[in-house]
Amino acid sequence: QVQLVESGGGLVQTGGSLRLSCVASRSSFSIGQMGWYRQAPGKQRDLVATITRGGITNYADSVEGRFTISRDNNKQTVYLQMNSLKPEDTAVYYCNVRNYFTNGDYWGQGTQVTVSS
């Protein structure tokens, strides 16, 4: 089992920035792809960004150019730098980690991001 602890959410004005962090309890040996998803009220959970073990990134069109995902394999941590935030970015953001060997998914508890207009 992998425990994920997220931090960095909060309230920010339009155009502001936030940085989310997610630390995995398990050794990086078995950690594969890491990513962030978000869920707004009444909507499904959507992909925000992912990063592979080798550093290949993928972004949702809506955040491309504004958000940057990165990871520190030595610290079992994934980050999401969010710039130029918009009210439509308001959601609960969830960290996701995939087991490198089994492809099993693990989820964090979620952190609220609220962007005021």
Secondary structure, 3 states (H helix, E strand, C coil): CCCEEEECCEEEECCCCEEEEEEECCCHHHEEEEEEEEECCCCCCEEEEEECCCCCEEECCCCCCCEEEEEEHHHCEEEEEECCCCHHHCEEEEEEEEECCCCCEEECCCEEEEEEC
